[in-house]
Amino acid sequence: MESSELTNEQKLWGSLYAWLHQRAEWLRQQQRTTRQSGEATEPNKETAHEQR
């Protein structure tokens, strides 16, 4: 079997892995941005509860 020649299945798994990796990286960035905005708004919620 020649290693230089990929089968269709190997190509499919390769593209699937690349897509999942890209998706995971995007989700990680989304979580980072939402976490930062969450930290900014959470103290305001706590002070609002204290004022009531």
Secondary structure as UniProt FT lines:
FT   TURN            3..4
FT   HELIX           8..51
//
